[in-house]
Amino acid sequence: MRMAAGGRCCFRRGAPAAVLVLPLLLLIAAAALPRRALAATVAADVAAINGLYVALGSPALPKWTANGGDPCGDGWQGVVCIGSNIDSIIFNAANLEGQLGSLGNFTSITTINLSNNNIGGTIPEDLPVTLQHFFMSDNQLTGSIPTSLSMLQSLTDMSLNDNHLDGKLPDAFGSLTGLVNFDISSNNFSGSLPPSLGSLSSLTTLHMQDNQLSGTLDVLQDLPLKDLNIENNLFSGPVPPKLLNVPNFKKDGNPFNTSIAPSASPSSTPTGSTPTQTPSSPSSSGTPSPSSSPSNSSGGSTARDSSSPSSRKHKSSTLRIVGYVLLAIVLFIVTVLLVIFCLSKYQERQSRRDYTTSQVGRVHQRVEEPKVKQASVQSRNDAKKGSTEVPERRQVREINLAVPAALEKPPEKRKEHQYTNSFEEGNLIRESRLGKVYLAELPEGRFLEVMKIDNANDRIPVDEFLELVASVSDIRHPNILELVGYCAEYGQRLLVYNHFSRKTLHDVLHEGEELDGALSWNARLQVALGAAKALDYLHESCEPPVVHQNFEPANVLLGNGFSVRVAECGLAELTLSGSVTQLSGRMRALLNYEAPEIHEAGTFTYRSDVYSFGVVMLELLTGRKPYDSSRPRAEQHLVRWADSQFHDIESISKMVDPSIQGECSEKVLSRFADIISRCIRPEPEFRPSMSEIVQDLARIISVTSEESE
């Protein structure tokens, strides 16, 4: 039975004549039963949200009440349900006050987001054990983090920054192996880091800046961190070398020991006296520092005074000299290494330039055949991990594509652009931000795609282009368009790919082109999963990681059965050229594909790819373009409009593309929308990784299959 708008049940026929004589009260009771069976929220969740409402001071929230009610059936604002259970409570920047009260009675809630409010009090001890995402940043919370945190074994994201929390961090992280993002910055935490922090085997983002934390960082050195900020604390001791490899590591404002601590003389510290170190002391252990203040010690002042000022001055001078010598040695070594590196790069470029000159008029393609000329590019991915063997170089053969810069004969005898029909419009497959892509047919009947890069000389010199080709040639994945050749002669740059399809996701989704029938809900899930796997490979399997920087439907190629290939992988370097980049940036900003931090910092990270992927998922869900001037003003920017609709399942259902209405359940729809909402978060550190998204989409596809059986 389906419910009408407003949660009311609709009956098309009246009751039989015999029943019409029953009392009116019996009819009302009978009509109420179906509604309760379909829409009633479980009692425990109702009691829990009633308690939260009272603890927050009974704010003016639509449909919320202090007693009873039906949050799921009546669509309480800010509440997302799955079935009859409350799954999420989201009120960001809603001017809420009061406290959190007790939260432990929620039966299956996964997300609490009450950031940017004025909520005070302490974090409750009884947090819901099903909690996965807990966001309480920029509030007025006090006290410390409860030790019951150890019970939240499903927790993946936790944000407590910009509050008034204090005390030591509890040693309660041992069971939180799924925690990915953790932010406690801008509070008043003190003391050393607890040992259990070292058990956070999934942690990639950790922000602890602007606190009073002290001790060493040894407990963090084996974590898979990609973003670590510990600025403006009291951390001391040497920085573990492994942490220096964290891609985004900020550590300024800490009294780290960057030199070897001197050993203290036996007479400098008498028995029973313990000198006190100031925060700025360079000592990393209990050994007294020469700069320790005698006035900070409560005993042994006579013995400390026996060390004359000239003696202390001599020690300080000795330390300064040792530091200068060490610095000079380090600078000398660095200089020698830089000279060696520059010479090797120069020789490598010269050899590549000579190689390119000797191969005028050829497009090179990798094949595995005997008696072929070897390329000067070696694949990084051919060597097995842990192996000391040098992989065989990839082989090339010469293919005369007869493109303008690849002609051997004098002009009057050349076969003009035979395989691409002189780059005629009839052979044009698609247009890219880098140039136009043409279809080329070889004599043996094989089809290739040739990307003719616009303004090639302005974009990249030939030697850097060859380095780029070497890097892109290592990218090999079933969901990524395969580069098989290139040409770099006479000012032109051509990239040759195996032909996959003329159709893109943009064509099918927005231009009405058909491919194996309509783009059904199941097909959209398959497309999303295939594209996610491609980005996951770029971010996690490539070394160094590759950021796409231009992920959009026009670069998602669709083949038979809605198979997927992502194009333009590894070509971001070609967009870094002055006005071309600026124009592209303004256009993409208009279309809302670029993450907010790109306009602030001007840098791309793998998290900016995640944002772009979230926008594409939103297009798959709604069937809308990211920017559409033909719609009402409030709906023109898709991300802004949709972000305000993710608070309840009824609003999400209204967002769905009309062509797929009714093809998925509310449970599946809610999970799909949850992935989108996490991808398009303004704060990059709270966006999920592509590997998480792949797992979430795989689960959704599994649930969809079970529901269809």
Secondary structure as UniProt FT lines:
FT   HELIX           5..7
FT   TURN            17..18
FT   HELIX           19..21
FT   HELIX           24..39
FT   HELIX           43..55
FT   TURN            56..57
FT   TURN            62..63
FT   TURN            71..75
FT   TURN            77..78
FT   STRAND          79..82
FT   TURN            83..84
FT   STRAND          85..90
FT   TURN            104..105
FT   STRAND          111..113
FT   TURN            129..130
FT   STRAND          133..135
FT   HELIX           147..151
FT   TURN            153..154
FT   STRAND          157..159
FT   STRAND          166..168
FT   TURN            174..175
FT   TURN            177..178
FT   STRAND          181..183
FT   STRAND          188..191
FT   HELIX           195..199
FT   TURN            201..202
FT   STRAND          205..207
FT   STRAND          212..215
FT   HELIX           218..220
FT   TURN            221..222
FT   STRAND          227..229
FT   STRAND          234..235
FT   HELIX           241..245
FT   STRAND          248..250
FT   HELIX           266..268
FT   TURN            271..272
FT   TURN            279..280
FT   TURN            290..291
FT   HELIX           294..296
FT   HELIX           301..305
FT   HELIX           309..358
FT   TURN            359..361
FT   STRAND          363..366
FT   HELIX           380..382
FT   TURN            385..386
FT   STRAND          395..399
FT   TURN            404..405
FT   HELIX           411..413
FT   TURN            416..417
FT   HELIX           418..423
FT   HELIX           425..427
FT   STRAND          428..431
FT   STRAND          435..441
FT   TURN            443..444
FT   STRAND          447..453
FT   TURN            454..455
FT   HELIX           456..459
FT   HELIX           462..472
FT   TURN            473..474
FT   TURN            478..479
FT   STRAND          483..487
FT   TURN            490..491
FT   STRAND          494..498
FT   HELIX           505..510
FT   HELIX           521..536
FT   HELIX           537..541
FT   HELIX           553..555
FT   STRAND          556..558
FT   HELIX           560..562
FT   STRAND          564..566
FT   TURN            569..570
FT   HELIX           572..575
FT   HELIX           578..591
FT   HELIX           596..601
FT   HELIX           606..622
FT   TURN            629..630
FT   HELIX           633..635
FT   HELIX           638..643
FT   TURN            644..647
FT   HELIX           649..655
FT   HELIX           658..660
FT   TURN            661..662
FT   HELIX           666..679
FT   HELIX           684..686
FT   HELIX           690..708
//
